[in-house]
Each structure stands twice: as C-alpha cells, then as structure tokens.
Amino acid sequence: MKLNLRHLDLNLLLVFDALMQEQNLSRAAVRLNLSQPAVSNALARLRSQLDEPLFIRTARGMQPTPRAHVLHGSVRQALRLLQEGLDPGSEFDPAAADQTFTLSMNDYAQARLLPALSRRLQSAAPKVRLAVRSDAADSLPAWLTTGMLDLAVDYLYFDDPDLCYQPLLEEQLVVIGRIDHPAFEPQLGLKAYEQSRHVAIPDRGGRGSPLEIVLGSAKVQRHVQLFVPHYLSIPLIVAQSDLLGTVPRRLAEHFCALMPIRIAELPLVAPPVQVSLIWHRQQERVPGHRWLREEIIALAARFAQQPELSGR
C-alpha cells in the first residue's frame, strides 16, 4: 500500500472509519450526515490515494479487506488522539450528543442490562446509539486497544495493565430442568447432577467458563450432550427435554416464570460469577466514555439491590 501523508486528505479517514463500523454505504452516509454519492466518491478517492481496494461489495454489504482491518486499528487510535488533543477539556452533553458506542456483551449481559440501558438512553441521550456485539474472548483486548470496541461487559479477566475493570454484577449459578425432571426429586444431588445429560456453553477461545473451572477443581464430570452458543436458548431446550442446564440465577428466575421449568441449587460449593465492565486506559478520561461507564455502573448497582426470586 502506497501512502504519502502530504497528499492524503485526512477527512477521508473519517469516511473510512464510518465504513469500517457500518460496512454499508447508506448507514455510513447517515452516520456522517453526508449523501450516499458523497461517501461513495470519498471511498473512490481514498482507494486511489492508498492504491488499495479496502472493501469488497458482497450481498451482506461492504466487506473490509484484510489490509483494511489492519489499517483501521491505527486510524481509530489516531482519530481518537486527534479528538482529545483538539478538544481536551470538552464536556459530554448526553442530551445533544450524536454518537455511536460499540460494546461487546454476551447474551446474558445483553438480556440483563440492555432493556434498562435502552430506556435510560431514550430519556437522557436520545441521539446516542449502541452497537452491541459478542466477540471471541481472545479478540477483546485487541479490539479495546484499537478502539474498535469502546467497552466490554464480561466475566473474563486479561492480564493486561492497560485494561481497566469495574465489577458490575455477581451471579450465582443454578441448575434448571423441566418441572417434572426426576433428578430434582426429592432434591438435586451431586450424583444425579453427574449422571444427568446436560446442555452447556462451550469454552470461549480455550478459556474455561467459571462453571468448568469449579467442576474441574471438584473433579466433577458432566455428560454434555448438547453445546449451544448462547445462554438464552438453554431454558427453552431443558423445558422440552431431559437435559439439565446450569445458568445464572437471574436468567433462570426470569424463564421459570414463563415456562414449566424449575430451579435447583448447584450441588457443590461454587463462588458467584463476577461480571465486570472493561475498557482501555486510553479511554479513561474521554468524557463520553466516562458518562456511559457511569450510566452502566449506576444501572448495575440498582440491579444488585433487587431481591432474588425463588424458583419453583
């Protein structure tokens, strides 16, 4: 890729950043408050100046090339540094801000936090948008470093001094099964837990889940018959099968009120799972990021004060 900064129109990098995030010309145009032809023209100029295609048109939109992915990390960092340098003391006005934040959350965190967070944004920051996705475990530090992710909500911990953590929630794991499952009579014991068949979440990038770590330490063996990518499908599966599932208590309580399943305590000692808010240190003082972090932390604090329900 040829690159001569003296001839490069730096405004084109804003277009490139928007296209990388949206991967769609129309949505990028809306984000930039430009017409679609203007964005298309800017992309053509950037391709010419960099001598690189950057994107390939597909049925799903604009697919970035491998070189575009590499370039975007540096561009995001540069744009963020420019913004902070040009306006270091600016305050964030949520009522007027027109901004998109990109977050990584698994399905549990999405179900627990997003409904209330969405209501909060509607009233306090109507033009602020959240782009939420689920990322592979090993990609989170790199995405947070490059700025492709603003925040993550996860139980994972990375040995990286540039990552900041704020505990949000603690969740006790419980076992769910159909309401007349024989393993629950008279109560679920360790032997019945081991002998039952299970539906479970697979490892994330070779990182064992908190449950797998506990089971391994206790030398407990499960017969996992079905692996699924998301917690939210487990209650639907166990309600119509002989499988057991081990899920966060709040999720179990929600579905217990909606379908014929019951909850049992995990038949071994297990500490609660801590879910944290994670961000990169370079975002620490960015006003918009600080505002969003504070909103999520306050929301989680209110959840922590809510009493638990009892399962059937």
C-alpha positions in Angstrom: 0.0 0.0 0.0 1.4 3.4 -1.0 1.0 6.1 1.5 2.1 9.7 1.2 0.6 11.9 4.1 1.4 15.1 2.2 -1.1 14.1 -0.5 -3.6 12.3 1.7 -6.9 14.1 2.5 -7.3 13.3 6.2 -11.1 13.8 6.0 -11.2 10.6 4.0 -10.1 8.7 7.1 -13.4 9.7 8.8 -15.2 8.2 5.9 -13.1 5.1 6.2 -13.8 4.8 9.9 -17.5 5.1 9.3 -17.5 2.5 6.6 -15.5 0.1 8.7 -18.0 0.4 11.5 -21.1 0.2 9.4 -19.9 -1.8 6.4 -22.7 -0.3 4.5 -22.6 2.9 2.3 -26.1 4.1 3.3 -25.6 3.7 7.0 -22.1 5.3 6.8 -23.7 8.3 5.0 -26.3 8.7 7.7 -23.6 8.5 10.4 -21.5 11.2 8.7 -24.5 13.3 7.7 -23.5 13.1 4.0 -25.2 11.8 0.9 -24.5 8.3 -0.3 -22.9 9.6 -3.5 -20.5 11.8 -1.4 -19.5 8.8 0.6 -19.0 6.6 -2.5 -16.9 9.4 -4.1 -14.8 9.7 -0.9 -14.2 6.0 -0.9 -13.1 6.1 -4.5 -10.6 8.9 -3.7 -9.2 7.0 -0.7 -8.8 3.8 -2.7 -6.9 5.8 -5.4 -4.7 7.6 -2.8 -3.9 4.4 -1.0 -3.8 2.1 -4.0 -5.8 -0.4 -2.1 -9.4 -1.6 -2.6 -10.2 -1.6 1.1 -13.8 -3.0 0.7 -15.4 -5.7 -1.5 -19.1 -5.5 -2.3 -21.0 -8.6 -1.1 -24.6 -9.5 -0.6 -24.1 -8.5 3.1 -22.6 -5.1 2.3 -19.1 -3.7 2.2 -16.7 -6.5 3.3 -13.4 -5.0 4.5 -10.2 -6.5 3.1 -7.6 -7.9 5.4 -5.4 -4.8 4.9 -8.4 -2.6 5.8 -8.7 -4.4 9.1 -5.0 -3.8 9.9 -5.2 -0.1 8.8 -8.4 0.5 10.8 -6.8 -0.1 14.2 -4.2 2.6 13.6 -6.8 5.0 12.1 -9.1 4.6 15.1 -6.3 5.4 17.5 -5.2 8.4 15.5 -8.7 9.8 15.3 -9.2 9.4 19.0 -5.9 11.1 19.8 -6.7 14.0 17.5 -10.1 14.5 19.1 -8.6 14.5 22.6 -5.8 16.8 21.5 -8.0 19.3 19.7 -10.7 19.4 22.4 -9.2 18.0 25.6 -11.5 19.8 28.1 -14.8 19.3 26.3 -17.8 18.1 28.3 -20.2 15.5 27.1 -23.7 16.6 26.8 -25.8 13.4 26.6 -29.0 15.3 25.6 -27.3 16.7 22.5 -24.6 14.1 21.7 -24.9 12.3 18.4 -22.6 9.4 18.8 -22.3 5.6 18.5 -20.6 3.5 21.2 -19.6 -0.1 20.4 -19.9 -2.7 23.2 -19.2 -6.3 23.5 -21.6 -8.3 25.7 -22.6 -11.9 25.8 -26.3 -12.8 25.7 -26.7 -12.9 29.5 -25.3 -9.3 29.8 -27.5 -8.2 26.9 -30.6 -9.6 28.5 -29.8 -8.2 31.9 -28.6 -4.7 31.1 -29.8 -3.6 27.7 -33.5 -3.2 28.3 -33.0 -0.7 31.2 -30.0 0.9 29.5 -32.0 1.5 26.3 -34.8 3.1 28.3 -32.2 5.4 30.0 -30.8 6.4 26.7 -34.2 7.2 25.3 -34.8 9.8 28.0 -31.3 11.1 28.7 -29.4 10.7 25.4 -31.9 10.2 22.5 -29.3 10.5 19.8 -26.7 8.2 21.3 -26.6 4.8 19.7 -25.2 1.5 20.9 -23.8 -1.1 18.6 -23.7 -4.3 20.6 -22.0 -7.5 19.5 -20.5 -10.7 21.0 -16.8 -11.1 20.4 -14.4 -14.0 20.8 -12.6 -14.0 24.1 -9.1 -13.6 22.7 -10.1 -10.7 20.5 -11.4 -8.4 23.3 -8.0 -6.9 24.4 -7.0 -6.0 20.8 -10.4 -4.5 19.9 -10.4 -2.4 23.1 -6.8 -1.3 22.4 -7.5 -0.2 18.8 -10.8 1.5 19.7 -13.0 -0.8 17.6 -14.6 -1.6 20.9 -15.4 1.1 23.4 -16.5 -1.2 26.3 -16.9 -4.8 27.1 -19.1 -6.5 29.8 -17.7 -9.9 30.6 -16.6 -12.3 33.3 -13.2 -12.7 31.7 -10.0 -11.2 33.1 -7.0 -10.4 30.9 -3.5 -9.9 32.3 -3.1 -6.5 30.6 -2.1 -3.5 32.6 -3.8 -1.2 30.1 -7.2 -2.6 30.7 -9.4 -1.2 33.5 -12.1 -3.2 35.3 -15.2 -2.2 37.3 -17.2 -5.0 38.9 -20.8 -4.7 37.9 -22.8 -7.8 39.0 -22.3 -11.1 40.8 -24.4 -14.1 39.7 -24.8 -17.4 41.4 -25.0 -20.3 39.0 -28.1 -22.6 39.4 -29.4 -25.7 37.7 -32.6 -25.7 35.6 -34.6 -28.6 34.2 -38.2 -29.4 33.2 -40.6 -29.1 36.1 -41.1 -32.9 36.5 -37.5 -33.9 35.9 -36.7 -36.9 38.1 -33.2 -35.6 39.0 -34.9 -32.9 41.2 -36.7 -35.5 43.4 -36.5 -35.1 46.3 -33.7 -32.6 45.6 -30.9 -32.4 43.1 -27.8 -34.1 44.5 -24.3 -34.3 43.1 -24.7 -37.9 41.9 -27.9 -37.1 40.0 -26.2 -34.0 38.5 -23.3 -36.1 37.3 -25.5 -38.8 35.9 -27.8 -36.5 34.0 -27.3 -35.3 30.5 -26.6 -31.6 30.1 -26.8 -28.7 27.6 -23.9 -26.2 28.1 -22.0 -23.3 26.7 -18.7 -24.2 25.0 -15.3 -22.8 26.0 -14.5 -19.4 24.7 -11.3 -19.4 22.8 -9.8 -22.1 25.1 -10.8 -20.2 28.2 -12.9 -22.4 30.5 -16.1 -20.9 31.9 -16.4 -20.2 35.6 -18.5 -23.4 35.9 -16.0 -25.5 34.1 -13.3 -24.2 36.4 -15.4 -25.1 39.5 -16.2 -28.6 38.1 -12.6 -29.2 37.3 -11.5 -28.3 40.8 -14.1 -30.5 42.4 -13.3 -33.3 39.9 -17.0 -33.4 38.8 -17.8 -34.9 35.4 -20.8 -33.8 33.4 -22.2 -35.6 30.3 -22.8 -32.7 28.0 -25.0 -33.9 25.1 -25.6 -30.5 23.5 -23.4 -27.4 23.2 -25.2 -24.1 22.3 -23.6 -20.7 21.8 -26.0 -18.7 24.0 -27.5 -19.0 27.5 -30.9 -17.8 26.3 -31.6 -21.0 24.4 -30.9 -23.2 27.3 -34.3 -22.7 29.2 -36.2 -23.4 26.0 -34.2 -26.7 25.5 -34.5 -28.0 29.0 -38.2 -27.3 29.2 -38.8 -29.8 26.4 -36.2 -32.4 27.1 -34.4 -34.5 29.8 -31.3 -32.2 29.7 -30.2 -30.1 32.6 -28.7 -26.6 32.2 -26.5 -24.6 34.5 -27.2 -20.8 34.1 -27.0 -17.5 36.0 -29.8 -17.4 38.7 -31.4 -14.2 37.4 -31.8 -15.7 33.9 -33.3 -18.9 35.4 -35.7 -16.9 37.5 -36.9 -15.0 34.5 -37.7 -18.1 32.5 -39.0 -20.0 35.4 -41.9 -17.5 35.5 -42.6 -18.1 31.8 -42.4 -21.8 31.2 -42.5 -25.2 33.0 -39.0 -25.4 34.4 -37.7 -25.4 37.9 -34.5 -24.2 39.7 -32.2 -26.2 41.9 -29.1 -25.1 43.7 -25.8 -26.2 42.1 -24.9 -29.3 44.2 -21.4 -28.2 45.1 -19.8 -25.1 46.5 -19.2 -22.5 43.8 -18.4 -18.8 44.3 -20.6 -16.3 42.4 -19.5 -15.3 38.9 -18.3 -11.7 38.8 -19.3 -9.7 35.7 -17.2 -6.6 35.1 -17.2 -3.5 32.8 -13.9 -3.5 30.9 -12.3 -0.6 29.0 -8.9 0.6 27.8 -6.9 3.0 29.9 -6.6 5.5 27.0 -10.4 5.9 27.2 -10.3 6.7 31.0 -10.8 10.5 30.7 -12.8 10.7 27.4 -16.0 12.5 28.6 -18.5 10.4 26.5 -16.9 7.1 27.6 -16.9 8.2 31.2 -20.5 9.2 31.0 -21.6 5.8 29.5 -19.5 3.9 32.1 -21.1 5.8 34.9 -24.6 5.1 33.5 -23.9 1.3 33.2 -22.3 1.2 36.7 -25.3 3.0 38.3 -27.7 0.7 36.5 -25.9 -2.4 37.7 -25.9 -1.0 41.3 -29.7 -0.7 41.2 -29.9 -4.3 39.9 -27.7 -5.6 42.7 -30.1 -4.1 45.3 -33.1 -6.0 43.9 -34.2 -9.1 45.9 -33.9 -12.5 44.3 -37.0 -14.6 43.4 -37.5 -18.1 44.5 -37.7 -20.8 41.8 -40.3 -23.5 41.6 
